[in-house]
Amino acid sequence: MRIRDPRIVAKLVEINVELKHGTALAGLTSLGIGGTTDLLRIKRHESLPDLLTLLDANHVPHKFLGGGSNLLVGDGELPWVVLQLVRPEPDVVLEGNLAHVDAAADLGRMITFCAKNDLGGMEGLIGVPGTVGGALRMNAGAYGMQIGSYVREVKLYRAASRKIEVLHGDQISFEYRHTSFAPDDMMLAVILELPSKSYKDILQGIRICNEKRRSSQPLGQKSAGCIFKNPPGVSAGRMIDELGLKGLSVGDARVSDRHANFFVNAGHASARDMLMLIADVRERVQKSFGVNLENEVVVWNA
Ligand code: EPU
């Protein structure tokens, strides 16, 4: 979708939002898949209420992009524009055991920065790609921990009230890869309360998690992490593996040989290829195990 109306373009300049025409989302997602649309880069959180009012008044549909690491975007010209926060400098400020973090901060860098300042707890998330905002919205987790456990406060734009609001941690429910945020809420910043731990001990934990991840996940390849959520008590990856589906392909979309719940883009996969592969695997698991696998990856299909 393209914004051509000069009145909208002028207003975007006025509220400090950068318009990047015809951006290929394939270049902004870890899967390397996705069509083209206009990208709106938000330099100040405070612009959001005006920006959303402007888009709504002109019937411009939109979606919020984080780090693009858990996302499968449709092919071709996309029927909505994409909004993304520009990462401020600094993006993490420490105050005792509290870390004030911008949603656009890189998750791994944030964990490393906190570790160097003797704040730990999030070692398990070290290899998870993406932004802190994306991790927060999905309640990213790995190796027995989840980001939600450390949330003290969240600043967000609430589409329902059209305002920037602050929620206390106990007003938000964090479950397995799910939170109580509305789909059109936009994460802006978070305050995490982290346990004190020596850098040496945190590094030890990070090394162990990195080792586990390296040995079981296809890290060098284009993927969106796990495609399906684990149903209660079972591993989706193990079920897919047991069916002998590693290597199954549709075009360049392929079930990883290393971890069967990772589907990789082995070349120039389209969203159509990836969606067909997902549907095929889901059907086979349903037939053999009677289990309906739910997507873990977020799908933006036109
Ligand atoms: N397994 C297989 N074959 C495979 C993959 C796994 O037999 O192809 C077996 C493993 O040997 C193990 C069991 O299945 O006995 C579980 O595997 P793993 O430890 O890799 O964990 P997982 O349940 O597949 C979950 C998360 C990962 C997270 C890891 C580590 C989900 C959907 N996946 O994977 O998160 O990194 O645990 O904590 O919850 C993600 O969210 O994108 C993600 C990758």
Boltz pocket constraint, residues with backbone or C-beta under 6 A from the ligand:
constraints:
  - pocket:
      binder: B
      contacts: [[A, 141], [A, 142], [A, 143], [A, 144], [A, 216], [A, 224], [A, 225], [A, 226], [A, 227], [A, 228], [A, 229], [A, 230], [A, 234], [A, 235], [A, 236], [A, 237], [A, 238], [A, 241], [A, 258], [A, 259], [A, 260], [A, 261], [A, 296]]
      max_distance: 6.0
